[in-house]
C-alpha cells in the first residue's frame, strides 16, 4: 500500500489549499492494517447518544449506520478538490462554475456524488466488520504520523507553529476556512482510514487474478499507447538583445549561478519572470526551428545559445523525455500490474454496485433525497421537489429554480416530440390531436418554469442566468 501527502491535501480542500507534495512508504498488505482487536478512532464511531441528541447531523443511514454531516462534508471537500484540479487543467475556474443558479445545480450534483461516496465508505466499513477484518487504529496512527511529519517539512513548520497558525486562522498564506486544528487532525486520520479500508477490502471482493500470457499481450495491444512516450524537452530561457550578453550569462551559468537568478536580473521576456524563465515541455514542431534545434541537441541540465527574431536565448534544458515505443517484453511486469489493478477496480465497482442495490438506504437530508429520487425517476423526483417546496422545510432560495429547471426540461422534451411532426406534409386527425396535446404540454411546462424561476429571482433579488432564461421563455415580458 502506498500513502502520500494527498491525504492531507484532500483535507485541505476545506481550506481551499492547492499544495503539492508527496512522500512514499514501503508497501504493506491488508494483514498489516487489519486486526480482530482493532480499536476504532473517535471520528469513525460516534457515541450513539450524541447522534440521538442531534439527528439533524445525520445525512443518511446505510443499513442503519448513520452518515454524519461532518463525514459527508469531508467527502464533498475531496470531490471539490478533484473538480478544481480538473477545471484548472482545462483553464477553467471552478468557483465561477459554482456561482449563480446553474452553479447551485452543479453544487447539488457534487453533493449527491459526495453522498454516494460516503455511502460506499460506509458499506466498505460494514463489510470489513462482517469479515472480522477492520482496519487497526495503530496502523492509521502510524501512517498519520509519517505523513504528517512530511507535511510539516513541506511547510517548513513545527507542529506547535501549525497549531498557532490554525489559532490565527491562516498559515503559509492560506486561510484555514474556520477549520480548527483538532478538526483537521481528526479529518486527516479518517481520510487515512478510508484509504486503508479500500485497500483492505480488495482481496475480499476481487476474485483471484491470474491472467494468461495471451490475456496480458491482448491487454498490452489494446493499451499500447499508454506505454509509449513521445520525445519531449523542457526548457528555461533568458532572453537578451545580443550574443555577447548571452555568452557572458552562459559563463555565469557554468559558474553555478541559477538560471532563475539570471532571468530575474537580465531577461527581456517579462511573461516568464514569475516562472524563473520556465517555458514548459515541448515536442518537435512546437518551437521555432532555431530554438527547437538547440533545445533537442542540448543534453539535459546543460545550456546553449539560440537566436530568434526576438533576440538571443540562453537555453537550459531542464527535462528530457526520449521517445519510447516498447514491445510487450519490455514492459511485461508493468502490464501485469496494470492488468491486475484494472481488474481489481472492476471487481470492486461490481461489488459496490451490488452492495448499494441490496443495502437499506434512508436519505435523511430532504433536498438530497428529492434529488436522488429525481435521478431514479424524473416524474417522482419532480413530485418530491414539489412536496419539499410546499412543506417549507428547506430554506434554499434556489429551490424554485431547481423545480423550474425540471419543468424547463419537460418543456424541451415536449418541443422535441412536437418538432418531429414538422417533417410530415399533412397530419392525420390522430397526429393533429397529438400535436395539440404537445403544444398544451409545452405551454403548461413553460408557464410553470417561469413561475418558479420568478419565485427564486424574487428571493435572490437578482441572478443574471435566471433573468436571461426568463427572457428566452417570455421575450414579451
C-alpha positions, 0 to 999 in steps of 0.5 A: 500500500502506498500513502502520500501527502494527498491525504492531507491535501484532500483535507485541505480542500476545506481550506481551499489549499492547492499544495503539492507534495508527496512522500512514499512508504514501503508497501504493506498488505491488508494483514498489516492494517487489519486486526480482530482487536482493532480499536476504532478512532473517535471520528469513525464511531460516534457515541450513539447518544450524541447522534440521538441528541442531534439527528439533524447531523445525520445525512443518511443511514446505510443499513442503519449506520448513520452518515454524519454531516461532518463525514459527508462534508469531508467527502464533498471537500475531496470531490471539490478538490478533484473538480478544481484540479480538473477545471484548472487543467482545462483553464477553467475556474471552478468557483465561477462554475459554482456561482449563480443558479446553474452553479447551485445545480452543479453544487447539488450534483457534487453533493449527491456524488459526495453522498454516494461516496460516503455511502460506499465508505460506509458499506466498505466499513460494514463489510470489513466488520462482517469479515472480522477484518477492520482496519487497526487504529495503530496502523492509521496512527502510524501512517498519520504520523509519517505523513504528517511529519512530511507535511510539516517539512513541506511547510517548513513548520513545527507542529506547535507553529501549525497549531498557532497558525490554525489559532490565527486562522491562516498559515503559509498564506492560506486561510484555514476556512474556520477549520480548527486544528483538532478538526483537521487532525481528526479529518486527516486520520479518517481520510487515512482510514478510508484509504486503508479500508479500500485497500483492505477490502480488495482481496475480499471482493476481487476474485483471484487474478491470474491472467494468461500470457495471451490475456496480458499481450491482448491487454498490452495491444489494446493499451499500447499507447499508454506505454509509449512516450513521445520525445519531449524537452523542457526548457528555461530561457533568458532572453537578451538583445545580443550574443555577447550578453548571452555568452557572458550569462552562459559563463555565469551559468557554468559558474553555478549561478541559477538560471532563475537568478539570471532571468530575474536580473537580465531577461527581456521576456517579462511573461516568464519572470514569475516562472524563473524563465520556465517555458514548459515541455515541448515536442518537435514542431512546437518551437521555432526551428532555431530554438527547437534545434538547440533545445533537442541537441542540448543534453539535459541540465546543460545550456546553449545559445539560440537566436530568434527574431526576438533576440538571443536565448540562453537555453537550459534544458531542464527535462528530457523525455526520449521517445519510447515505443516498447514491445510487450517484453519490455514492459511485461511486469508493468502490464501485469500490474496494470492488468491486475489493478484494472481488474481489481477496480472492476471487481470492486465497482461490481461489488459496490454496485451490488452492495448499494442495490441490496443495502437499506438506504434512508436519505435523511437530508430532504433536498438530497433525497428529492434529488436522488429520487429525481435521478431514479425517476424524473416524474417522482423526483419532480413530485418530491421537489414539489412536496419539499417546496410546499412543506417549507422545510428547506430554506434554499432560495434556489429551490424554485429554480431547481423545480423550474429547471425540471419543468424547463426540461419537460418543456424541451422534451415536449418541443422535441416530440412536437418538432418531429411532426414538422417533417410530415406534409399533412397530419392525420386527425390522430397526429393533429390531436397529438400535436395539440396535446404537445403544444398544451404540454409545452405551454403548461411546462413553460408557464410553470418554469417561469413561475418558479424561476420568478419565485427564486429571482424574487428571493435572490433579488437578482441572478443574471442566468435566471433573468436571461432564461426568463427572457428566452421563455417570455421575450414579451415580458 
